[in-house]
Amino acid sequence: MRRHCGRYRYYLRPTSQSDNVTLASTILRHREEWGRTYHKFRGGTNDYWGPNDDQQNNQLDLGHHMMTMLLGDRLYLAPIDEKGQKCSQVLDVGCGTGIWAIDFADQHPEAQVTGLDLSAIQPEWVPPNCHFAVDDVEDEWTYPADHFDFVHIRCLMGSISDWKALYSQAYDRIAPGGWLQHMDMAIDFMSDDGSIGPDHMLQQWSQTFIEAGEKLGKTFKITDRAEQLVRETGFVDVHKKVYKLPVGTWTKDKPFNACQALKQIGLFNYVYCLEGCEGWALYLLTRVMGWPIEQVQVFIAKFRNALNDRKNHAYYMVSLRTQKRALYAAGRSAGFTQKIQAIEANVDNGTAHNHDYEADYYDHIAE
């Protein structure tokens, strides 16, 4: 049983380099629309489309367990446990309910773990080496340069207006030799057996949200663009892993990526989508797409019906990238891309460091 003996305080992001101030109680009240609650901090300035009530938070926690299982019951793949690798300061960007930060702090009592989010929804009792701050991660970070040894980002698709700027802020605050891990979903439902065609309801759902993200200026297609952006930012030793994440229990269990419970992951994902879809849709389809609420409710009902159709062998892709800030580079230069390419060209002859991770891709479909 987990034992947490530290009680944390919320902090509100300072507007200058002065000390943080205790969070105003008004931030905890949130705002309410369509019977759901949403963050109040930065509301109207940088709205996040997801609710922050218990229904959505339970779905987020389920997603955490699903993603952890997908990694073989691991919180991360970045090689921060290797001999000589320092990991004393850790940042979780867009931490949600704080569950990843809490689990990481439990596993690494030697590390100080900070979680940032627009909503103060994290539990009150946490490990003594874990704390949370209410912050907009797209604002200028106030942490000093070279401060963090590991920065973690997960499932911020459709939430960031300038990914290059976010990666740059992370790069500047990561100490040389430190790591960034970014894991995100591609929301494009598909199948390998033709059960999800271009006119299928699940595809209509995907394309509607992709369109909403582009209209909002916060892409849902970051998994397609991340690698180029992190390399342009200056990160090196970039490693990518791609997973198929099934929706439902239509798959057969086989060993893959040290995880033996594909059906359970698929079941978790089914519930994750079923419980999360209303929260995903309400803000984006009314405020961004301009749909009347009645049309949104019908669209959600059709999506749920499609999820419940066992003839659909749907999945979507999840991408995980780990990348390092080079030891020799304190900043970026115009020729940094060429330096990266030179490093990668030397991997085969042993002059550059390369981690031999598991296979970058697996293919698993019901027979």
BAMI-988620 format. One line per field, with one value per residue (C-alpha): residue number from 1; y, x negated, z. Coordinates in steps of 0.2 Angstrom, whole numbers. Layout:
<nodes>
pos NUM, ...
c2 Y, ...
c1 X, ...
c3 Z, ...
</nodes>
This chain:
<nodes>
pos 1, 2, 3, 4, 5, 6, 7, 8, 9, 10, 11, 12, 13, 14, 15, 16, 17, 18, 19, 20, 21, 22, 23, 24, 25, 26, 27, 28, 29, 30, 31, 32, 33, 34, 35, 36, 37, 38, 39, 40, 41, 42, 43, 44, 45, 46, 47, 48, 49, 50, 51, 52, 53, 54, 55, 56, 57, 58, 59, 60, 61, 62, 63, 64, 65, 66, 67, 68, 69, 70, 71, 72, 73, 74, 75, 76, 77, 78, 79, 80, 81, 82, 83, 84, 85, 86, 87, 88, 89, 90, 91, 92, 93, 94, 95, 96, 97, 98, 99, 100, 101, 102, 103, 104, 105, 106, 107, 108, 109, 110, 111, 112, 113, 114, 115, 116, 117, 118, 119, 120, 121, 122, 123, 124, 125, 126, 127, 128, 129, 130, 131, 132, 133, 134, 135, 136, 137, 138, 139, 140, 141, 142, 143, 144, 145, 146, 147, 148, 149, 150, 151, 152, 153, 154, 155, 156, 157, 158, 159, 160, 161, 162, 163, 164, 165, 166, 167, 168, 169, 170, 171, 172, 173, 174, 175, 176, 177, 178, 179, 180, 181, 182, 183, 184, 185, 186, 187, 188, 189, 190, 191, 192, 193, 194, 195, 196, 197, 198, 199, 200, 201, 202, 203, 204, 205, 206, 207, 208, 209, 210, 211, 212, 213, 214, 215, 216, 217, 218, 219, 220, 221, 222, 223, 224, 225, 226, 227, 228, 229, 230, 231, 232, 233, 234, 235, 236, 237, 238, 239, 240, 241, 242, 243, 244, 245, 246, 247, 248, 249, 250, 251, 252, 253, 254, 255, 256, 257, 258, 259, 260, 261, 262, 263, 264, 265, 266, 267, 268, 269, 270, 271, 272, 273, 274, 275, 276, 277, 278, 279, 280, 281, 282, 283, 284, 285, 286, 287, 288, 289, 290, 291, 292, 293, 294, 295, 296, 297, 298, 299, 300, 301, 302, 303, 304, 305, 306, 307, 308, 309, 310, 311, 312, 313, 314, 315, 316, 317, 318, 319, 320, 321, 322, 323, 324, 325, 326, 327, 328, 329, 330, 331, 332, 333, 334, 335, 336, 337, 338, 339, 340, 341, 342, 343, 344, 345, 346, 347, 348, 349, 350, 351, 352, 353, 354, 355, 356, 357, 358, 359, 360, 361, 362, 363, 364, 365, 366, 367
c2 0, 17, 28, 47, 57, 75, 88, 100, 118, 124, 139, 151, 156, 172, 186, 191, 183, 186, 171, 161, 166, 155, 151, 162, 152, 158, 148, 132, 136, 133, 138, 129, 126, 112, 104, 102, 111, 119, 128, 146, 151, 158, 156, 166, 168, 151, 139, 121, 111, 97, 97, 96, 87, 70, 62, 68, 66, 47, 45, 54, 42, 27, 34, 34, 16, 12, 21, 14, -4, 0, 4, -13, -6, 8, 27, 31, 25, 39, 31, 42, 26, 23, 24, 42, 49, 63, 64, 76, 88, 82, 92, 85, 97, 97, 85, 84, 74, 73, 54, 52, 64, 56, 38, 45, 53, 37, 28, 41, 48, 56, 67, 83, 82, 97, 95, 110, 112, 125, 116, 113, 96, 85, 76, 84, 70, 66, 61, 74, 76, 80, 97, 105, 123, 131, 137, 140, 130, 142, 157, 160, 148, 156, 141, 144, 138, 120, 117, 100, 83, 76, 84, 73, 78, 66, 68, 87, 85, 99, 109, 119, 133, 133, 117, 123, 137, 124, 112, 127, 132, 114, 113, 129, 122, 105, 103, 97, 78, 78, 71, 76, 62, 66, 53, 58, 51, 52, 53, 46, 30, 16, -3, -16, -26, -13, -12, 7, 15, 33, 36, 26, 36, 34, 42, 56, 59, 59, 71, 83, 84, 86, 100, 108, 108, 116, 130, 133, 134, 119, 104, 86, 80, 84, 65, 69, 84, 82, 74, 88, 101, 93, 91, 109, 114, 106, 90, 75, 56, 56, 39, 35, 21, 19, 8, 3, 6, -5, 1, -14, -32, -38, -43, -58, -58, -61, -55, -38, -24, -33, -31, -47, -38, -31, -36, -27, -11, -12, -13, 2, 11, 7, 14, 29, 34, 30, 40, 54, 58, 70, 80, 80, 86, 99, 114, 110, 107, 121, 135, 131, 122, 132, 117, 118, 108, 96, 92, 89, 77, 67, 66, 59, 46, 40, 39, 29, 17, 14, 10, -3, -11, -27, -28, -13, -18, 0, 7, 23, 26, 32, 39, 41, 50, 52, 65, 72, 89, 87, 89, 100, 112, 126, 134, 132, 139, 140, 125, 114, 103, 98, 94, 82, 74, 72, 63, 51, 47, 42, 30, 15, 16, 19, 37, 42, 36, 26, 17, 0, 1, -13, -14, 3, -4, -19, -25, -35, -38, -52, -67
c1 0, -7, -10, -11, -17, -18, -5, -7, -2, 4, -6, -1, -13, -22, -21, -39, -55, -48, -43, -28, -12, 1, 15, 30, 46, 55, 45, 51, 69, 67, 80, 95, 103, 115, 115, 96, 82, 67, 51, 53, 35, 31, 49, 54, 35, 29, 44, 41, 55, 55, 66, 58, 72, 72, 79, 65, 51, 56, 54, 37, 31, 37, 27, 12, 13, 17, 1, -10, -4, -8, -26, -27, -22, -35, -33, -46, -59, -71, -88, -88, -93, -109, -125, -131, -115, -109, -90, -87, -75, -60, -46, -29, -22, -3, -2, 17, 22, 4, 4, -12, -21, -16, -21, -37, -41, -37, -49, -63, -63, -80, -71, -61, -46, -36, -19, -12, 6, 20, 31, 28, 36, 21, 24, 20, 8, -7, -25, -35, -46, -32, -23, -12, -10, 5, -3, -1, -15, -14, -19, -38, -45, -52, -64, -82, -92, -99, -88, -79, -87, -71, -56, -40, -26, -11, 5, 5, 12, 23, 18, 2, 2, -17, -26, -43, -42, -37, -52, -64, -58, -61, -78, -84, -79, -86, -103, -116, -115, -97, -82, -65, -51, -36, -22, -6, 9, 13, 32, 35, 45, 40, 40, 30, 45, 56, 68, 65, 66, 65, 84, 85, 91, 75, 66, 79, 75, 56, 57, 69, 57, 42, 51, 56, 38, 32, 45, 41, 22, 18, 14, 20, 7, -9, -14, -18, -28, -37, -53, -57, -53, -64, -79, -77, -76, -93, -90, -100, -100, -82, -73, -55, -44, -27, -12, 4, 17, 33, 50, 59, 55, 54, 36, 27, 14, -4, -20, -25, -36, -37, -18, -7, 11, 16, 34, 34, 26, 39, 53, 46, 45, 63, 68, 56, 65, 82, 80, 70, 79, 92, 78, 68, 82, 92, 80, 72, 88, 98, 85, 73, 84, 99, 111, 127, 127, 141, 130, 115, 125, 131, 113, 107, 121, 116, 98, 103, 113, 98, 87, 100, 100, 89, 87, 75, 57, 51, 35, 25, 6, -3, -21, -34, -50, -65, -78, -93, -101, -119, -133, -143, -130, -124, -114, -108, -116, -112, -122, -115, -105, -121, -130, -115, -117, -135, -132, -119, -131, -144, -133, -137, -156, -154, -159, -141, -130, -115, -102, -97, -79, -66, -58, -51, -35, -23, -9, 5, 22, 35, 34
c3 0, -5, 10, 7, 22, 14, 12, -3, -6, -23, -30, -43, -56, -52, -64, -61, -54, -36, -25, -29, -20, -12, -24, -22, -17, -32, -44, -35, -39, -58, -71, -76, -93, -99, -82, -82, -74, -82, -77, -72, -72, -89, -94, -109, -113, -115, -113, -112, -119, -106, -91, -74, -64, -56, -71, -83, -69, -67, -85, -85, -71, -81, -96, -85, -80, -98, -104, -90, -95, -114, -108, -99, -82, -83, -81, -93, -106, -105, -99, -83, -72, -81, -71, -70, -75, -63, -59, -45, -52, -63, -71, -77, -90, -90, -76, -75, -59, -54, -55, -65, -54, -38, -45, -51, -34, -25, -36, -35, -17, -21, -34, -32, -44, -49, -59, -68, -74, -77, -65, -46, -46, -39, -23, -6, 1, -9, -7, 2, -13, -25, -27, -39, -47, -56, -72, -90, -98, -114, -103, -101, -88, -73, -68, -70, -85, -84, -69, -73, -76, -84, -91, -95, -107, -110, -120, -123, -141, -146, -131, -136, -149, -151, -149, -155, -141, -128, -133, -133, -115, -110, -119, -110, -93, -95, -89, -102, -103, -96, -105, -112, -114, -124, -126, -136, -145, -163, -163, -180, -178, -190, -193, -203, -208, -216, -202, -200, -217, -222, -220, -203, -188, -179, -194, -194, -176, -179, -194, -184, -170, -181, -190, -173, -167, -183, -182, -164, -168, -157, -168, -163, -176, -165, -166, -185, -182, -165, -171, -183, -170, -157, -169, -174, -156, -153, -145, -149, -147, -152, -151, -156, -152, -160, -153, -159, -145, -148, -143, -135, -132, -150, -150, -144, -131, -136, -129, -135, -127, -111, -109, -108, -106, -123, -120, -104, -112, -125, -112, -103, -119, -123, -106, -108, -124, -118, -102, -110, -126, -119, -111, -127, -137, -128, -128, -145, -155, -148, -145, -159, -172, -169, -167, -157, -141, -148, -163, -152, -141, -156, -162, -145, -145, -162, -157, -142, -153, -164, -149, -143, -160, -158, -177, -176, -174, -171, -164, -165, -164, -149, -151, -138, -140, -129, -133, -124, -122, -128, -115, -126, -131, -119, -133, -151, -167, -185, -189, -175, -187, -196, -180, -176, -193, -190, -173, -180, -195, -182, -172, -182, -179, -160, -159, -153, -139, -145, -134, -140, -135, -140, -157, -162, -169, -166, -176, -168, -175, -172, -182
</nodes>
